[in-house]
Amino acid sequence: MTAAAQVLPAPAASIAPPESPMRQAWKRLRRRKGAMIALGVLLIIIFAAIFAPLIAPYDPAKQSWTAVRKAPSALYWFGTDEVGRDMFSRVIYGARASLMAGVISVCIALGLGAPLGLLAGYMGGWVDALISRFTDAMLACPFLILAIALAAFLGPSLTNAMIAIGVTATPIFVRLTRGQVLTVKVENYIEAARSIGNSQWRIATRHILPNILPQLMVQATVTIATAIIAEAALSFLGLGQQPPAPSWGSMLNVAQRFLTNAPWMAIFPGVAIFATVLSFNLFGDGLRDALDPRSK
């Protein structure tokens, strides 16, 4: 038997299937410790808000004149407020108002801004000019001032506050969507889709929109943090969640009169706002890097 005959062909190397983009993004996100810690904090806050009736030891609206402005203790973990209500229970229930305001406001802004931005960027011409000028006019006004004015016009309530914040944040998504559409619509695969006879509507919704969703998701995550601050500011001014329903902003409004005698009334709602907003910002930064295919 010759030497050539004794050489056996090497087995074909098994080729692993390529990972999906979402799996690759999740791997990149897991390597960012700050984003993962922020995600953990957000999950805890969301869990506490959903299961507030099971976690809160007291009724957040129940008053006790024998426990007025009690310092934090084993009985009242975060102390009590000016009418004896448990601060720990009110902070937990207040997370519901803040998270609802953040998520629903951003959904309103995204639902209004993304279609307008898609229309302006893809159609161009007078449609783009009209939408862009209106967007520029809204962006010329400070975000919080415009939200306060609109909330005052609609009337004080959490629902009206969410509408005011959502409408005020709409220009952010209009401008972002328009810019992304202008970048994507000149790509080769869009020209290929147009050359084989796809309609304008199909190209915009099936080819352009899915490719700009990652940028919209990142902006939505960051805007939730802004909306939470705006809701707290509106509640602080009496234009958001109305007492006795708990809200972090309205709790700070009451606490300002007792900063010397009962500082815990301001510390715990303030820490809750700080931790939630910081976590959304850190998670948004990590999500932006994870969804960027150029990320190492």
C-alpha positions in Angstrom: 0.0 0.0 0.0 1.5 3.3 -1.0 1.8 6.3 1.3 -0.6 8.3 -0.8 -3.2 5.5 -0.3 -2.8 5.6 3.4 -3.8 9.3 3.7 -7.4 9.6 4.7 -9.4 12.7 3.8 -9.9 15.0 6.8 -13.5 15.2 8.0 -15.2 18.4 7.0 -15.2 20.9 9.8 -18.6 21.7 11.2 -19.6 25.2 10.6 -21.6 26.8 13.4 -24.7 28.7 12.3 -24.3 32.4 12.6 -25.8 34.0 15.7 -28.8 36.2 15.4 -28.3 40.0 15.7 -30.3 40.1 18.9 -28.2 37.4 20.5 -25.0 39.3 19.5 -26.5 42.5 21.0 -27.3 40.7 24.3 -23.7 39.4 24.5 -22.4 42.9 24.0 -24.8 44.2 26.6 -23.8 41.6 29.2 -20.2 42.8 28.9 -21.2 46.3 30.2 -21.4 46.0 33.9 -22.9 49.4 34.4 -25.8 48.7 32.1 -26.4 45.3 33.7 -26.4 46.8 37.2 -28.8 49.5 36.0 -31.0 46.8 34.4 -31.1 45.0 37.8 -32.1 48.1 39.6 -34.9 48.8 37.1 -36.2 45.3 37.4 -36.4 45.7 41.1 -38.2 49.0 40.8 -40.6 47.5 38.2 -41.2 44.5 40.4 -41.9 46.7 43.4 -44.4 48.8 41.4 -46.3 45.8 40.0 -46.5 44.0 43.3 -46.9 47.1 45.5 -50.0 45.8 47.3 -48.0 42.7 48.4 -44.8 44.5 49.3 -46.1 47.7 51.0 -46.6 47.0 54.7 -49.3 49.8 55.1 -51.9 51.5 53.1 -50.1 54.5 51.5 -53.1 56.8 52.1 -53.9 55.8 55.7 -53.2 58.5 58.2 -52.2 58.0 61.8 -52.1 61.1 64.1 -50.1 59.1 66.7 -47.2 58.5 64.2 -46.7 62.0 62.7 -43.2 62.6 61.3 -41.7 59.5 63.0 -38.0 58.9 62.2 -37.1 55.7 60.3 -37.3 52.6 62.5 -38.0 48.9 62.4 -41.7 49.7 62.4 -41.5 52.5 59.7 -38.5 51.8 57.5 -38.5 55.2 55.8 -40.3 57.0 58.6 -43.7 58.7 58.3 -44.9 62.0 56.8 -46.7 65.0 58.2 -50.0 63.1 58.7 -48.5 59.8 59.8 -48.5 57.9 56.5 -45.8 55.3 56.0 -43.1 56.7 53.7 -41.9 53.3 52.6 -45.4 52.3 51.3 -45.8 55.7 49.6 -42.4 55.4 47.8 -43.3 52.0 46.5 -46.8 53.1 45.3 -45.2 56.3 43.9 -43.1 54.2 41.6 -46.3 53.2 39.8 -47.1 56.8 38.9 -43.5 57.6 37.8 -43.1 54.5 35.7 -46.5 54.9 34.1 -45.7 58.5 33.3 -42.4 57.6 31.8 -43.5 54.6 29.7 -46.9 56.0 28.5 -45.5 59.4 27.7 -42.8 57.9 25.6 -45.3 55.6 23.9 -47.3 58.7 23.0 -44.2 60.6 21.7 -43.0 57.5 19.8 -46.5 56.9 18.3 -46.7 60.5 17.1 -43.1 61.2 16.3 -42.0 58.1 14.4 -44.7 58.2 11.7 -44.2 62.0 11.2 -40.4 61.6 11.0 -40.8 58.7 8.6 -43.1 60.7 6.4 -40.9 63.7 6.4 -37.7 61.8 5.7 -39.0 59.6 3.0 -41.3 62.0 1.1 -39.2 65.1 1.3 -40.3 68.2 -0.5 -43.0 70.4 1.0 -44.0 67.6 3.4 -40.6 67.5 4.9 -40.4 71.3 5.1 -43.8 71.6 6.8 -43.1 68.9 9.4 -39.5 70.1 10.0 -40.6 73.7 10.6 -43.3 72.7 13.1 -40.7 70.5 14.9 -38.2 73.3 15.0 -40.8 75.6 16.5 -41.6 73.1 19.3 -37.9 72.5 20.0 -37.3 76.2 20.3 -39.3 76.1 23.5 -37.7 74.5 26.6 -39.0 71.0 27.2 -40.1 71.4 30.8 -41.6 74.9 30.2 -43.7 73.6 27.3 -44.8 70.6 29.4 -45.9 72.8 32.3 -47.8 75.1 30.0 -49.6 72.2 28.3 -50.4 70.4 31.6 -51.7 73.6 33.1 -54.0 74.1 30.0 -55.3 70.5 30.2 -55.8 70.5 34.0 -54.0 68.9 37.0 -54.1 65.1 36.8 -51.7 62.2 36.0 -53.3 61.5 32.7 -53.1 65.1 31.5 -49.5 65.2 32.7 -48.6 62.1 30.6 -50.3 63.6 27.6 -48.4 66.9 28.1 -45.1 65.1 28.4 -45.8 62.9 25.5 -46.7 65.7 23.1 -43.8 67.8 24.3 -41.3 64.9 23.7 -42.7 64.2 20.2 -40.3 66.5 18.3 -37.3 64.5 19.6 -38.6 61.4 17.9 -39.6 63.3 14.7 -36.1 64.7 14.3 -34.4 61.4 15.1 -36.6 59.4 12.8 -36.2 61.8 9.9 -32.4 61.8 10.2 -32.2 58.0 10.3 -34.6 57.7 7.3 -32.5 60.2 5.3 -29.5 57.9 5.9 -31.2 54.6 5.2 -33.2 55.4 2.2 -30.1 55.9 0.0 -28.7 52.4 0.8 -28.4 49.8 -1.9 -31.0 47.4 -0.5 -33.6 50.2 -0.6 -32.7 50.9 -4.3 -33.0 47.2 -4.9 -36.4 47.0 -3.2 -37.6 50.0 -5.3 -36.2 48.5 -8.6 -38.3 45.2 -8.2 -41.5 47.2 -7.9 -42.2 47.5 -4.2 -44.6 50.3 -3.3 -43.6 53.4 -1.4 -45.6 52.3 1.6 -44.0 48.8 1.6 -40.5 50.2 1.3 -41.1 52.7 4.2 -42.7 50.2 6.6 -41.0 46.9 5.7 -37.5 48.0 4.7 -36.7 51.4 6.3 -38.6 51.3 9.6 -37.2 48.0 10.9 -33.6 49.2 10.2 -34.1 52.4 12.3 -35.9 50.7 15.3 -32.7 50.2 17.3 -32.0 53.9 17.4 -35.6 54.6 18.3 -35.4 52.0 21.1 -32.3 53.7 22.6 -33.8 57.1 22.4 -37.0 55.8 24.0 -35.1 54.4 26.9 -33.3 57.7 27.6 -36.5 59.7 27.1 -38.2 57.6 29.8 -35.7 59.1 32.3 -36.5 62.6 31.1 -40.3 61.9 31.3 -39.9 60.7 34.9 -38.2 63.9 35.9 -40.8 65.9 34.1 -43.6 64.0 35.9 -41.9 64.6 39.2 -41.6 68.3 38.4 -45.3 68.6 37.4 -46.4 66.7 40.5 -44.2 69.0 42.6 -46.0 72.0 41.1 -49.4 70.4 41.6 -50.1 69.6 38.0 -49.5 65.8 38.1 -50.6 63.1 40.4 -53.1 64.6 42.9 -53.0 64.0 46.7 -53.6 61.8 48.5 -52.4 59.5 45.7 -48.6 59.0 46.2 -46.2 60.5 43.7 -42.5 61.1 44.2 -42.8 64.7 43.0 -45.8 65.6 45.3 -44.0 63.9 48.2 -41.1 66.3 47.6 -43.4 69.2 47.5 -44.8 68.4 51.0 -41.3 67.5 52.3 -39.8 71.0 51.5 -41.7 72.4 54.6 -40.1 69.8 56.9 -36.5 69.6 55.7 -35.2 70.5 59.2 -37.5 68.5 61.4 -38.0 65.5 59.1 -35.4 65.3 56.3 -36.3 61.7 55.6 -39.5 62.9 53.9 -37.4 64.4 51.1 -34.4 62.0 51.1 -36.2 58.8 50.2 -38.4 60.1 47.3 -35.4 62.0 46.0 -33.2 58.9 46.1 -35.9 57.0 44.3 -36.0 59.5 41.5 -32.2 59.7 41.3 -31.8 55.9 41.2 -34.5 55.4 38.6 -33.4 58.1 36.3 -29.7 57.2 36.6 -30.6 53.5 35.9 -32.5 54.4 32.7 -29.7 56.6 31.5 -27.0 53.9 32.1 -29.1 51.2 30.6 -29.8 53.4 27.6 -26.1 54.0 27.0 -25.4 50.3 27.3 -28.2 49.5 24.9 -26.9 52.0 22.4 -23.5 50.4 22.4 -25.0 46.9 22.3 -27.1 47.6 19.3 -24.3 49.2 17.4 -22.8 46.5 15.1 -19.5 48.3 15.1 -19.2 47.8 18.9 -16.3 45.7 19.9 
